[in-house]
Amino acid sequence: MTQQAIEETLELIWTMREESVTAIDQILMQSREKDTEKILGTMKRKDFISTQGEYLALTRTGEIYAETIVRRHRLAERLFNDVFKIDEGLMEKEACTWEHVLSEEVTDSVCSFLGHPRVCPHNKPIPRGKCCFKYKHEKSITPLVQPLHTAEIGKRLKIAYILPGLMKRLDRLTAFGIFPGAIITIKQKQPAIVISCQETTIALDKIVGSEIFVIAVNHSQDL
């Protein structure tokens, strides 16, 4: 029995509880793990779950642990869906891997990068983390890194990365000074996105603007 099997089972219990399902036989039926009954027994000994008749519940310890796993998984889904445009099948597979390996610090960095999203791509709630608390009164948080076409006009921006979909145009973009690390400013967004890069003014269509990701920088920052 591995730690990963326990974490997968904790995640299953959490997600089934969201559907108001807490019956042990239903959890056994839905589990993809081998020897799920033994896993549940171990989890009970570790004080992750408690049972009452044919039903189970997460203990306080189990609740905190499960919340961490679910948070990592759903943030990973958001990252793969929103930023890397990965298809559904691969998104789920990769999220299942990331939920077991991300540290708390990296998880909070991903959350801040995405703008503290409230729900995953399947519209399920993402548990809040420490990084979210200072933003709890704000309804909308601007992500630290965002697509060029959503950034504000006049802001000084640094290109963080360019999605693979633009690779065919990358040589041409690079010739204009558009590459990761370059500093740009948006001049206008309609009818095309017009940016200044060094001493050059460039017009980009909105598709290109959606695949270039930028981060706002201060004039005083060491770039």
Backbone hydrogen bonds, N-H to C=O, Kabsch-Sander energy under -0.5 kcal/mol:
donor,donor_aa,acceptor,acceptor_aa,energy
6,I,2,T,-1.5
7,E,3,Q,-2.4
8,E,4,Q,-2.7
9,T,5,A,-1.8
10,L,6,I,-2.5
11,E,7,E,-2.4
12,L,8,E,-2.1
13,I,9,T,-2.5
14,W,10,L,-2.3
15,T,11,E,-2.7
16,M,12,L,-2.6
17,R,13,I,-2.0
18,E,14,W,-1.4
19,E,15,T,-0.5
19,E,16,M,-0.9
20,S,17,R,-2.2
21,V,16,M,-2.5
22,T,20,S,-0.6
24,I,54,E,-2.9
27,I,23,A,-1.8
28,L,24,I,-2.6
29,M,25,D,-1.8
30,Q,26,Q,-1.9
31,S,27,I,-1.6
36,T,33,E,-0.6
39,I,35,D,-2.0
40,L,36,T,-2.7
41,G,37,E,-2.0
42,T,38,K,-2.4
43,M,39,I,-2.6
44,K,40,L,-2.0
45,R,41,G,-2.0
46,K,42,T,-2.0
47,D,44,K,-1.2
48,F,43,M,-3.3
49,I,43,M,-0.9
50,S,57,A,-2.7
52,Q,55,Y,-2.7
55,Y,52,Q,-1.5
56,L,22,T,-2.0
57,A,50,S,-2.6
59,T,48,F,-1.9
62,G,47,D,-0.6
63,E,59,T,-2.9
64,I,60,R,-2.0
65,Y,61,T,-2.0
66,A,62,G,-3.0
67,E,63,E,-2.4
68,T,64,I,-1.6
69,I,65,Y,-1.8
70,V,66,A,-2.7
71,R,67,E,-2.5
72,R,68,T,-2.2
73,H,69,I,-2.4
74,R,70,V,-2.6
75,L,71,R,-2.1
76,A,72,R,-2.3
77,E,73,H,-2.2
78,R,74,R,-1.9
79,L,75,L,-2.5
80,F,76,A,-2.8
81,N,77,E,-2.5
82,D,78,R,-2.9
83,V,79,L,-2.0
84,F,79,L,-1.4
86,I,80,F,-2.5
91,M,87,D,-2.7
92,E,88,E,-2.3
93,K,89,G,-1.8
94,E,90,L,-2.8
95,A,91,M,-2.3
96,C,92,E,-2.0
97,T,93,K,-1.0
98,W,94,E,-2.7
99,E,95,A,-2.0
100,H,97,T,-1.3
101,V,98,W,-1.3
102,L,98,W,-1.9
107,T,103,S,-2.5
108,D,104,E,-2.4
109,S,105,E,-1.7
110,V,106,V,-2.5
111,C,107,T,-2.3
112,S,108,D,-2.5
113,F,109,S,-2.6
114,L,110,V,-1.9
115,G,111,C,-0.6
115,G,112,S,-0.9
116,H,111,C,-3.2
120,C,124,K,-2.6
123,N,120,C,-2.4
126,I,118,R,-2.9
132,C,129,G,-1.5
133,F,129,G,-0.7
133,F,130,K,-0.9
135,Y,132,C,-1.6
136,K,133,F,-1.5
138,E,135,Y,-2.1
144,L,112,S,-1.2
145,V,113,F,-1.2
146,Q,214,V,-2.3
148,L,209,G,-0.6
148,L,212,I,-3.1
149,H,209,G,-1.8
150,T,147,P,-1.8
151,A,147,P,-0.6
151,A,148,L,-1.2
154,G,186,I,-2.5
155,K,152,E,-1.3
157,L,155,K,-0.6
157,L,184,I,-3.1
158,K,215,I,-2.7
159,I,182,A,-2.5
160,A,213,F,-2.7
161,Y,213,F,-1.3
163,L,211,E,-2.7
166,L,163,L,-2.0
167,M,164,P,-2.2
169,R,166,L,-1.4
170,L,166,L,-0.6
170,L,167,M,-1.0
173,L,169,R,-2.6
174,T,170,L,-2.9
175,A,171,D,-1.9
176,F,172,R,-1.0
176,F,173,L,-0.7
177,G,174,T,-1.7
178,I,173,L,-2.8
179,F,177,G,-0.9
181,G,159,I,-3.2
182,A,179,F,-2.4
184,I,157,L,-2.8
185,T,196,S,-1.7
186,I,155,K,-0.8
187,K,194,V,-3.6
188,Q,194,V,-1.5
193,I,204,L,-2.6
194,V,188,Q,-2.6
194,V,192,A,-0.6
195,I,193,I,-0.5
195,I,202,I,-2.9
196,S,185,T,-2.6
197,C,200,T,-3.2
198,Q,183,I,-0.6
200,T,197,C,-2.3
202,I,195,I,-3.0
204,L,193,I,-3.5
209,G,205,D,-2.0
210,S,206,K,-1.2
211,E,207,I,-0.6
211,E,208,V,-1.3
212,I,208,V,-0.6
213,F,161,Y,-2.6
213,F,211,E,-0.5
214,V,146,Q,-3.0
215,I,158,K,-2.3
216,A,144,L,-0.5
217,V,156,R,-2.5
221,Q,218,N,-1.6
223,L,221,Q,-0.9
